[in-house]
């Protein structure tokens, strides 16, 4: 087997030479390539170099600037005879078949014209490539599949003006049927040229998802065990399953494919994303929460985060099965809702606040008028008399925004029995507190916080964000009178989500708000499989409003507040 040497030249830079072992070497500007050519004239995945027993070959991956052999732009795969220059962007690559020539003593760094695959510089103990040949071959295989998908998708766009058809409000079923028909026709036209290992049936679905659907994340959205999908650029898609983050093998064709998927999500609900508005909150038709952020704010390419919601809303029994609470704690919270106690659900990001809010909102009576207010409508209440309000972002001129605070104020004029705010995160906290203090008891909201005590500090800060110059004592009086119960939820190390604390806001003593814990989750350890072990237990404190429950005819077993008599089941 002959030795090969790769020579990389760039104007104004010293020539560098590297020994090459037989294998597959993706070429591009991205650091994941086997041959890294860091320049804007080079695509992030530009070409693939193959060193085989019968010679060297290079394949252009439909790059913008092209790959040139002997001053001829190649299409697809081309043989590279030894000594013939290959031009990629501002670089000239030359392969020679034989022993490596003398080279500079300094070891080049990957950010300069890097050694292919991170290979050691000649003259050192020759390490082949840092990445194994099998891994490089797998990457090249994925690039080959991407290239096939990209070519078919481009042909689809030529034959079928999808944007025009969507804008003309063609029936979704007809659009889907037409797209499938054209894709089948294109694949039939090129079937004889398809690699043997690519199944046409699978290729049809991949191309359709890229062009019409949500790309490679379509299957992830359909998986009920996946709770979150995180797209970090076109070639890194993570999921959360069972509370754990996992890297999938799913990839998009390029940044434009991710941007197209984001557009398909935000456009139907009247939102936009572009360089002037490079991030957006949105939702899917099933209520799943979506956040997208793009260049210039995201340096990793377009990023998409989807917090999936169950196709059917979770019930109190589901949360019991998940270990989020116990039936007795659920009954206590149901009694608090019926007693019209104002409640704040707190927790960190991903702790399950919105899911818990949706379940607790299900305890609201059927004969009451309920108004929900959210940034992006996610709550799915089943009561018959529910009005759903959703905030609106500014238009392209930066005008016309309707905030959550505006909607809270407006809701007070709509004769609500209960107000449910998806999340308090700004000045709307003041309006929410005032509503709770002026005849709208039994309202619910969520707040990001690390503990029930932190909820008080967060509310104080958010009231100050309203622009009202109120003394701190007046703010605390409002909070102490408005908030009755804080339900804190946390995500534990095994990925499970549990109510870790239920605290009552007792009132104001001096300048401080006093609180008492009613229930706690006490973690006792970890099982061998990593599961969190522990139990829910009362602290022994009895809510100050317990007598009111009896007066209203709401029955609660007082033994649930006794640590000696409490049965977690």
SULLIN-V392669 format. One record per pair of residues at least 24 apart in sequence whose C-alpha atoms are under 10 Angstrom apart, sorted by sequence separation. I is the first residue (numbers start at 1). J is the second residue. D is the distance in whole Angstrom. If there is no record, write none. Layout:
I:J:D, I:J:D
This chain:
24:48:7, 25:49:5, 26:50:9, 41:65:7, 42:66:9, 55:79:8, 56:80:5, 57:81:8, 65:89:6, 68:92:9, 69:93:10, 156:180:10, 159:183:10, 180:204:7, 183:207:8, 233:257:10, 234:258:6, 266:290:9, 278:302:10, 279:303:9, 280:304:10, 281:305:10, 282:306:9, 283:307:9, 284:308:9, 286:310:8, 287:311:9, 337:361:8, 340:364:9, 354:378:8, 355:379:8, 358:382:10, 387:411:10, 403:427:10, 404:428:7, 405:429:8, 407:431:10, 408:432:7, 411:435:10, 416:440:7, 417:441:8, 418:442:6, 419:443:5, 420:444:5, 421:445:5, 422:446:6, 423:447:6, 424:448:8, 456:480:9, 481:505:9, 483:507:9, 517:541:7, 518:542:7, 537:561:8, 538:562:6, 539:563:6, 540:564:9, 24:49:6, 25:50:6, 41:66:10, 42:67:10, 55:80:8, 56:81:7, 63:88:10, 64:89:10, 65:90:10, 69:94:10, 157:182:10, 179:204:10, 180:205:9, 183:208:7, 233:258:7, 234:259:9, 265:290:8, 266:291:10, 279:304:10, 283:308:10, 284:309:10, 286:311:7, 337:362:10, 338:363:8, 354:379:8, 355:380:10, 403:428:9, 404:429:10, 405:430:9, 406:431:9, 409:434:10, 415:440:9, 417:442:8, 418:443:5, 419:444:7, 420:445:6, 421:446:7, 422:447:9, 423:448:8, 480:505:7, 481:506:9, 482:507:9, 516:541:7, 517:542:9, 518:543:7, 537:562:9, 538:563:5, 23:49:8, 24:50:5, 25:51:8, 55:81:8, 56:82:8, 156:182:7, 182:208:10, 232:258:10, 233:259:10, 266:292:9, 286:312:9, 334:360:7, 337:363:7, 338:364:7, 405:431:7, 409:435:9, 412:438:10, 417:443:8, 418:444:8, 419:445:8, 420:446:9, 421:447:10, 433:459:9, 479:505:9, 480:506:7, 481:507:7, 516:542:9, 517:543:9, 537:563:6, 538:564:9, 540:566:10, 8:35:10, 10:37:10, 23:50:6, 24:51:6, 50:77:10, 55:82:9, 155:182:9, 156:183:6, 159:186:9, 180:207:9, 231:258:8, 265:292:10, 333:360:8, 334:361:9, 336:363:10, 337:364:7, 338:365:7, 375:402:10, 387:414:10, 405:432:8, 408:435:9, 412:439:10, 416:443:10, 456:483:9, 480:507:5, 481:508:8, 516:543:8, 537:564:10, 538:565:10, 22:50:8, 23:51:5, 24:52:8, 48:76:10, 49:77:9, 58:86:9, 60:88:10, 155:183:9, 179:207:10, 180:208:7, 220:248:10, 262:290:9, 324:352:9, 334:362:9, 335:363:9, 337:365:9, 375:403:8, 412:440:9, 479:507:9, 480:508:6, 516:544:10, 538:566:7, 8:37:9, 22:51:5, 23:52:7, 47:76:9, 48:77:9, 49:78:10, 50:79:9, 51:80:10, 156:185:10, 179:208:7, 262:291:9, 263:292:10, 330:359:10, 334:363:6, 374:403:9, 375:404:6, 387:416:9, 429:458:10, 430:459:8, 478:507:10, 479:508:9, 480:509:10, 486:515:10, 537:566:7, 538:567:10, 21:51:7, 22:52:6, 23:53:10, 47:77:9, 49:79:10, 50:80:10, 153:183:8, 156:186:7, 220:250:9, 262:292:7, 330:360:9, 333:363:9, 334:364:8, 373:403:10, 374:404:7, 386:416:10, 429:459:7, 430:460:9, 433:463:9, 456:486:10, 477:507:8, 478:508:10, 485:515:9, 536:566:9, 537:567:8, 538:568:9, 20:51:8, 21:52:9, 22:53:7, 27:58:10, 49:80:9, 152:183:8, 155:186:8, 219:250:10, 262:293:9, 373:404:7, 374:405:10, 429:460:9, 432:463:10, 455:486:8, 476:507:9, 477:508:7, 484:515:10, 485:516:10, 486:517:9, 492:523:10, 536:567:9, 537:568:7, 24:56:10, 26:58:10, 27:59:10, 176:208:9, 179:211:9, 180:212:10, 262:294:10, 324:356:9, 331:363:10, 373:405:9, 386:418:10, 387:419:10, 388:420:10, 389:421:10, 390:422:10, 426:458:10, 427:459:9, 429:461:9, 430:462:7, 431:463:9, 476:508:7, 477:509:10, 480:512:9, 481:513:10, 485:517:10, 487:519:9, 488:520:10, 494:526:9, 535:567:10, 536:568:6, 22:55:9, 23:56:10, 24:57:10, 25:58:9, 26:59:9, 27:60:9, 153:186:9, 179:212:8, 216:249:10, 217:250:8, 259:292:9, 330:363:10, 373:406:10, 374:407:9, 425:458:9, 426:459:9, 429:462:6, 430:463:5, 452:485:9, 453:486:9, 455:488:9, 480:513:6, 485:518:10, 493:526:9, 494:527:10, 535:568:7, 536:569:9, 22:56:9, 24:58:10, 27:61:10, 152:186:7, 216:250:6, 217:251:9, 259:293:10, 373:407:7, 374:408:10, 424:458:10, 425:459:9, 427:461:9, 428:462:8, 429:463:6, 430:464:8, 452:486:6, 477:511:9, 479:513:8, 480:514:8, 535:569:10, 26:61:10, 28:63:10, 152:187:7, 215:250:9, 216:251:7, 217:252:9, 259:294:8, 372:407:10, 373:408:7, 424:459:8, 426:461:8, 427:462:5, 428:463:8, 429:464:9, 430:465:9, 431:466:9, 451:486:9, 452:487:7, 453:488:10, 473:508:9, 476:511:8, 477:512:9, 480:515:9, 494:529:9, 495:530:10, 496:531:8, 500:535:10, 501:536:9, 176:212:8, 215:251:9, 216:252:7, 258:294:10, 319:355:9, 371:407:10, 372:408:9, 425:461:10, 426:462:5, 427:463:6, 429:465:9, 430:466:7, 451:487:9, 452:488:6, 476:512:8, 477:513:8, 494:530:6, 495:531:9, 496:532:8, 500:536:8, 501:537:10, 502:538:9, 175:212:9, 176:213:9, 215:252:7, 216:253:10, 319:356:8, 371:408:9, 425:462:7, 426:463:7, 427:464:7, 428:465:9, 429:466:8, 430:467:10, 451:488:7, 452:489:10, 473:510:9, 474:511:10, 476:513:7, 493:530:8, 494:531:5, 495:532:9, 499:536:9, 501:538:10, 502:539:10, 504:541:10, 506:543:9, 152:190:9, 214:252:10, 215:253:9, 373:411:9, 424:462:8, 425:463:10, 426:464:9, 427:465:5, 428:466:7, 430:468:9, 450:488:8, 451:489:9, 473:511:6, 493:531:8, 494:532:6, 498:536:10, 503:541:10, 504:542:9, 505:543:9, 506:544:7, 56:95:8, 255:294:10, 372:411:9, 426:465:6, 427:466:4, 443:482:10, 444:483:10, 447:486:10, 449:488:8, 450:489:9, 451:490:9, 472:511:9, 473:512:8, 492:531:9, 493:532:7, 494:533:10, 504:543:7, 505:544:10, 506:545:10, 56:96:10, 262:302:9, 315:355:9, 316:356:9, 319:359:9, 371:411:7, 425:465:9, 426:466:7, 427:467:8, 442:482:10, 443:483:9, 446:486:9, 448:488:10, 449:489:10, 450:490:8, 473:513:10, 492:532:7, 503:543:9, 504:544:8, 47:88:9, 56:97:9, 262:303:9, 314:355:7, 315:356:9, 318:359:10, 370:411:10, 371:412:10, 379:420:9, 427:468:9, 437:478:8, 441:482:8, 442:483:10, 444:485:10, 445:486:10, 446:487:9, 447:488:10, 504:545:10, 519:560:9, 46:88:8, 55:97:9, 210:252:8, 215:257:8, 216:258:10, 259:301:9, 262:304:7, 313:355:8, 314:356:9, 316:358:10, 317:359:10, 379:421:10, 433:475:9, 436:478:9, 437:479:9, 440:482:10, 441:483:9, 442:484:9, 446:488:10, 518:560:10, 519:561:8, 46:89:10, 210:253:8, 214:257:9, 215:258:8, 258:301:9, 259:302:7, 261:304:9, 307:350:9, 315:358:9, 316:359:6, 371:414:9, 379:422:8, 436:479:10, 441:484:10, 518:561:7, 51:95:10, 214:258:9, 217:261:10, 258:302:6, 259:303:9, 314:358:8, 315:359:6, 316:360:8, 370:414:10, 371:415:9, 372:416:10, 378:422:8, 434:478:7, 437:481:7, 438:482:9, 519:563:10, 43:88:9, 215:260:9, 216:261:10, 255:300:10, 256:301:10, 257:302:10, 258:303:8, 259:304:9, 309:354:10, 310:355:9, 313:358:8, 314:359:7, 315:360:9, 369:414:9, 370:415:9, 371:416:6, 377:422:8, 430:475:9, 433:478:7, 434:479:9, 436:481:9, 437:482:5, 42:88:7, 43:89:9, 148:194:8, 166:212:10, 211:257:8, 214:260:8, 215:261:7, 255:301:6, 256:302:9, 258:304:8, 309:355:8, 313:359:8, 316:362:9, 369:415:8, 370:416:6, 371:417:8, 372:418:9, 373:419:8, 374:420:9, 375:421:9, 376:422:9, 433:479:7, 436:482:5, 437:483:9, 4:51:8, 41:88:8, 42:89:5, 148:195:9, 210:257:7, 213:260:10, 214:261:5, 254:301:9, 255:302:6, 315:362:8, 316:363:9, 369:416:5, 370:417:6, 371:418:6, 372:419:6, 373:420:6, 374:421:6, 375:422:7, 433:480:10, 434:481:10, 435:482:9, 436:483:8, 41:89:5, 42:90:8, 210:258:9, 212:260:9, 213:261:7, 214:262:8, 254:302:10, 255:303:10, 314:362:10, 368:416:8, 369:417:5, 370:418:5, 371:419:5, 372:420:5, 373:421:5, 374:422:5, 375:423:8, 430:478:9, 433:481:9, 434:482:8, 40:89:8, 41:90:7, 42:91:9, 145:194:10, 162:211:8, 163:212:10, 211:260:8, 212:261:9, 214:263:10, 313:362:10, 368:417:6, 369:418:7, 370:419:6, 371:420:6, 372:421:6, 373:422:6, 374:423:7, 375:424:10, 430:479:9, 433:482:6, 451:500:9, 452:501:8, 456:505:9, 39:89:8, 40:90:9, 41:91:9, 145:195:9, 148:198:9, 162:212:8, 210:260:9, 211:261:9, 214:264:8, 367:417:10, 368:418:7, 369:419:9, 370:420:7, 371:421:8, 372:422:7, 373:423:9, 374:424:9, 429:479:10, 432:482:9, 433:483:8, 451:501:8, 452:502:8, 453:503:9, 1:52:10, 2:53:8, 4:55:10, 37:88:9, 39:90:8, 144:195:9, 152:203:9, 153:204:10, 156:207:9, 210:261:8, 213:264:8, 214:265:8, 452:503:7, 1:53:7, 4:56:9, 37:89:9, 39:91:9, 145:197:10, 152:204:9, 156:208:9, 209:261:9, 212:264:8, 213:265:10, 365:417:10, 451:503:10, 452:504:9, 453:505:10, 1:54:10, 2:55:10, 37:90:9, 38:91:10, 145:198:8, 153:206:10, 154:207:10, 365:418:10, 452:505:9, 37:91:8, 149:203:7, 153:207:6, 157:211:8, 364:418:8, 148:203:9, 149:204:9, 152:207:7, 153:208:8, 156:211:8, 151:207:10, 149:206:8, 150:207:8, 153:210:8, 154:211:9, 361:418:10, 456:513:8, 145:203:9, 149:207:6, 153:211:7, 485:543:10, 148:207:10, 149:208:10, 361:420:8, 484:543:10, 28:88:9, 150:210:9, 228:288:9, 230:290:10, 453:513:9, 484:544:10, 27:88:9, 28:89:10, 149:210:9, 227:288:10, 228:289:9, 229:290:10, 230:291:10, 231:292:9, 233:294:9, 405:466:9, 453:514:9, 484:545:9, 228:290:10, 230:292:10, 358:420:10, 453:515:8, 357:420:9, 452:515:9, 357:421:10, 358:422:9, 452:516:10, 233:298:9, 357:422:8, 452:517:9, 232:298:10, 233:299:9, 234:300:9, 235:301:10, 237:303:10, 239:305:10, 313:379:9, 314:380:10, 357:423:10, 221:288:10, 233:300:6, 234:301:7, 236:303:10, 237:304:9, 238:305:9, 239:306:9, 240:307:9, 313:380:7, 76:144:10, 232:300:7, 233:301:5, 234:302:8, 237:305:10, 239:307:10, 240:308:10, 312:380:9, 313:381:9, 354:422:7, 232:301:7, 233:302:5, 234:303:9, 309:378:8, 313:382:9, 353:422:9, 354:423:8, 231:301:9, 232:302:7, 233:303:6, 309:379:10, 353:423:9, 76:147:9, 231:302:8, 232:303:5, 233:304:8, 372:443:10, 38:110:9, 231:303:5, 232:304:7, 371:443:10, 372:444:9, 373:445:10, 37:110:9, 38:111:7, 39:112:10, 230:303:7, 231:304:5, 232:305:9, 370:443:9, 372:445:10, 36:110:7, 37:111:8, 38:112:7, 39:113:10, 230:304:6, 231:305:6, 20:95:9, 35:110:9, 36:111:8, 37:112:8, 38:113:7, 229:304:8, 230:305:5, 231:306:9, 6:82:10, 7:83:10, 17:93:10, 19:95:10, 20:96:10, 36:112:8, 37:113:6, 38:114:9, 229:305:6, 230:306:6, 342:418:10, 5:82:10, 6:83:10, 8:85:10, 15:92:10, 16:93:10, 17:94:9, 18:95:10, 19:96:10, 20:97:10, 36:113:6, 37:114:7, 228:305:7, 229:306:5, 230:307:9, 340:417:10, 342:419:10, 343:420:10, 344:421:10, 346:423:10, 4:82:9, 7:85:10, 8:86:10, 9:87:10, 15:93:10, 17:95:9, 19:97:10, 35:113:8, 36:114:5, 37:115:10, 228:306:6, 229:307:7, 340:418:9, 345:423:9, 364:442:9, 8:87:10, 10:89:10, 11:90:7, 19:98:10, 31:110:8, 35:114:7, 36:115:7, 37:116:10, 227:306:8, 228:307:5, 229:308:8, 344:423:10, 364:443:10, 10:90:6, 11:91:8, 19:99:8, 20:100:9, 31:111:8, 34:114:9, 35:115:6, 36:116:7, 227:307:6, 228:308:6, 344:424:10, 9:90:9, 10:91:5, 11:92:9, 19:100:6, 30:111:10, 33:114:10, 34:115:8, 35:116:4, 36:117:8, 226:307:9, 227:308:5, 228:309:9, 9:91:6, 10:92:6, 18:100:7, 19:101:9, 29:111:9, 34:116:5, 35:117:6, 36:118:9, 61:143:8, 226:308:8, 227:309:7, 361:443:9, 8:91:7, 9:92:5, 10:93:9, 17:100:8, 18:101:9, 31:114:9, 33:116:8, 34:117:4, 35:118:8, 61:144:8, 225:308:10, 226:309:10, 227:310:8, 361:444:8, 8:92:6, 9:93:6, 17:101:8, 18:102:10, 29:113:10, 33:117:7, 34:118:7, 35:119:10, 60:144:10, 224:308:9, 226:310:10, 360:444:9, 361:445:10, 7:92:8, 8:93:5, 9:94:8, 17:102:8, 18:103:8, 32:117:8, 33:118:9, 34:119:9, 59:144:9, 61:146:9, 62:147:7, 221:306:9, 223:308:10, 224:309:9, 225:310:9, 7:93:6, 8:94:7, 16:102:10, 17:103:6, 31:117:10, 32:118:10, 61:147:6, 62:148:10, 221:307:10, 222:308:10, 224:310:7, 290:376:9, 358:444:10, 6:93:7, 7:94:5, 8:95:9, 16:103:7, 17:104:8, 31:118:10, 50:137:9, 60:147:9, 61:148:9, 221:308:8, 224:311:8, 289:376:7, 357:444:8, 6:94:6, 7:95:6, 15:103:9, 16:104:7, 62:150:8, 220:308:10, 221:309:10, 288:376:9, 289:377:8, 357:445:7, 5:94:8, 6:95:5, 7:96:8, 15:104:9, 27:116:9, 48:137:10, 61:150:9, 62:151:8, 222:311:10, 287:376:8, 288:377:9, 289:378:7, 357:446:7, 5:95:6, 6:96:7, 14:104:9, 26:116:9, 27:117:10, 50:140:9, 61:151:10, 287:377:7, 288:378:7, 356:446:10, 4:95:7, 5:96:5, 6:97:9, 16:107:10, 25:116:7, 26:117:9, 48:139:10, 49:140:9, 287:378:5, 288:379:10, 342:433:10, 354:445:9, 4:96:6, 5:97:7, 16:108:8, 25:117:7, 48:140:7, 283:375:10, 284:376:10, 285:377:10, 286:378:8, 287:379:7, 353:445:9, 354:446:7, 3:96:9, 4:97:5, 5:98:7, 7:100:10, 24:117:10, 47:140:9, 48:141:10, 282:375:8, 283:376:6, 284:377:10, 285:378:10, 287:380:8, 343:436:10, 353:446:7, 3:97:6, 4:98:6, 5:99:7, 6:100:9, 7:101:10, 281:375:8, 282:376:6, 283:377:7, 284:378:9, 286:380:9, 342:436:7, 353:447:8, 2:97:7, 3:98:5, 4:99:7, 5:100:6, 20:115:9, 21:116:10, 34:129:8, 45:140:10, 48:143:8, 281:376:7, 282:377:8, 283:378:7, 341:436:9, 342:437:10, 353:448:9, 2:98:6, 3:99:6, 4:100:7, 5:101:8, 17:113:10, 18:114:9, 19:115:9, 20:116:8, 34:130:9, 47:143:9, 48:144:9, 282:378:10, 2:99:8, 3:100:8, 16:113:8, 17:114:10, 18:115:6, 19:116:9, 20:117:10, 34:131:8, 46:143:10, 47:144:10, 351:448:10, 15:113:9, 16:114:9, 17:115:8, 18:116:8, 21:119:10, 33:131:10, 45:143:8, 342:440:9, 343:441:9, 13:112:10, 14:113:10, 16:115:9, 20:119:8, 32:131:10, 341:440:10, 342:441:6, 343:442:7, 344:443:9, 345:444:8, 346:445:9, 347:446:8, 348:447:9, 349:448:7, 13:113:9, 19:119:8, 153:253:10, 340:440:9, 341:441:6, 342:442:4, 343:443:7, 344:444:6, 345:445:6, 346:446:6, 347:447:7, 348:448:6, 349:449:9, 18:119:8, 19:120:9, 340:441:5, 341:442:5, 342:443:5, 343:444:5, 344:445:5, 345:446:5, 346:447:5, 347:448:5, 348:449:6, 349:450:10, 18:120:8, 19:121:8, 34:136:7, 339:441:9, 340:442:4, 341:443:7, 342:444:6, 343:445:7, 344:446:5, 345:447:6, 346:448:6, 347:449:5, 348:450:6, 10:113:9, 18:121:7, 19:122:7, 33:136:9, 150:253:7, 339:442:7, 340:443:7, 341:444:9, 342:445:9, 343:446:9, 344:447:7, 345:448:9, 346:449:6, 347:450:6, 348:451:9, 9:113:9, 17:121:8, 18:122:6, 25:129:10, 32:136:10, 149:253:8, 150:254:9, 337:441:10, 338:442:8, 340:444:10, 345:449:9, 346:450:8, 347:451:7, 8:113:7, 16:121:9, 17:122:8, 34:139:9, 146:251:9, 337:442:6, 346:451:7, 347:452:9, 8:114:9, 21:127:10, 22:128:10, 23:129:10, 33:139:9, 34:140:10, 146:252:8, 147:253:8, 336:442:8, 337:443:9, 346:452:7, 8:115:9, 19:126:9, 21:128:7, 32:139:9, 33:140:10, 142:249:10, 146:253:6, 150:257:10, 243:350:9, 269:376:10, 337:444:9, 345:452:9, 347:454:10, 19:127:10, 20:128:8, 21:129:8, 24:132:10, 25:133:9, 145:253:10, 146:254:9, 243:351:10, 344:452:9, 346:454:9, 347:455:9, 6:115:9, 19:128:8, 20:129:8, 23:132:9, 24:133:7, 142:251:9, 346:455:7, 6:116:9, 19:129:10, 23:133:6, 24:134:9, 25:135:10, 26:136:7, 143:253:9, 345:455:9, 22:133:8, 23:134:8, 24:135:9, 25:136:6, 26:137:9, 344:455:8, 21:133:9, 24:136:6, 25:137:8, 281:393:9, 23:136:8, 24:137:5, 26:139:7, 27:140:10, 280:393:9, 23:137:7, 24:138:9, 25:139:9, 26:140:6, 24:139:9, 25:140:7, 26:141:10, 24:140:7, 24:141:9, 26:143:8, 277:394:10, 277:395:10, 277:396:8, 276:396:8, 271:392:8, 272:393:9, 276:397:10, 277:398:9, 228:350:9, 270:392:9, 271:393:7, 272:394:10, 274:396:10, 276:398:10, 227:350:10, 269:392:10, 270:393:9, 271:394:9, 272:395:8, 273:396:10, 271:395:8, 272:396:8, 270:395:9, 271:396:10, 357:487:10, 356:487:9, 356:489:9, 353:487:9, 353:488:8, 353:489:7, 351:488:9, 352:489:7, 353:490:9, 351:489:6, 352:490:8, 342:481:10, 343:482:9, 344:483:7, 350:489:10, 351:490:5, 352:491:8, 342:482:7, 343:483:6, 344:484:8, 345:485:9, 346:486:7, 347:487:9, 348:488:9, 350:490:9, 351:491:5, 341:482:9, 342:483:5, 343:484:6, 344:485:6, 345:486:6, 346:487:6, 347:488:6, 348:489:8, 349:490:9, 350:491:7, 351:492:9, 341:483:8, 342:484:5, 343:485:5, 344:486:5, 345:487:5, 346:488:5, 347:489:5, 348:490:7, 349:491:9, 356:498:10, 341:484:6, 342:485:6, 343:486:6, 344:487:6, 345:488:6, 346:489:6, 347:490:6, 348:491:8, 356:499:9, 340:484:10, 341:485:7, 342:486:9, 343:487:7, 344:488:8, 345:489:7, 346:490:9, 347:491:9, 351:495:9, 352:496:10, 353:497:10, 350:495:10, 351:496:9, 352:497:7, 351:497:6, 352:498:9, 353:499:10, 350:497:9, 351:498:8, 352:499:10, 336:484:9, 351:499:9, 336:485:9, 333:485:9, 347:499:9, 346:499:10, 347:500:9, 333:487:9, 345:499:10, 346:501:10, 345:502:9, 343:504:9, 343:505:10, 325:489:10, 324:489:8, 324:490:9, 324:491:10, 333:502:9, 329:499:9, 324:496:8, 325:497:9, 326:498:10, 323:496:8, 324:497:6, 325:498:6, 326:499:9, 329:502:9, 322:496:8, 323:497:8, 324:498:4, 325:499:6, 322:497:8, 323:498:6, 324:499:6, 325:500:9, 322:498:8, 323:499:9, 324:500:9, 319:497:9, 320:498:10, 319:498:9, 329:519:8, 325:521:9, 324:521:10, 341:545:9, 339:545:9, 329:536:9, 339:546:10, 329:537:10, 45:254:9, 326:535:10, 329:538:10, 336:545:9, 339:548:8, 44:254:9, 325:535:10, 326:536:8, 336:546:9, 339:549:7, 325:536:8, 326:537:10, 335:546:10, 338:549:9, 323:535:10, 324:536:10, 323:536:10, 336:549:8, 339:552:7, 335:549:8, 338:552:9, 339:553:10, 339:554:8, 338:554:8, 336:554:9, 335:554:7, 334:554:10, 335:555:8, 335:556:7, 332:555:10, 331:555:10, 332:556:7, 331:556:8, 332:557:9, 331:557:10, 328:556:9, 332:560:9, 328:557:9, 329:560:8, 328:560:7, 328:566:9, 328:567:8, 329:568:9, 328:568:7, 329:569:9, 326:567:10, 327:568:8, 328:569:7, 326:568:6, 327:569:7, 325:568:9, 326:569:6, 325:569:10, 243:491:8, 243:492:9, 244:493:9, 320:569:9, 243:493:8, 244:494:8, 245:495:9, 243:494:7, 244:495:6, 242:494:8, 243:495:4, 244:496:10, 242:495:6, 243:496:6, 241:495:9, 242:496:7, 243:497:8, 240:495:9
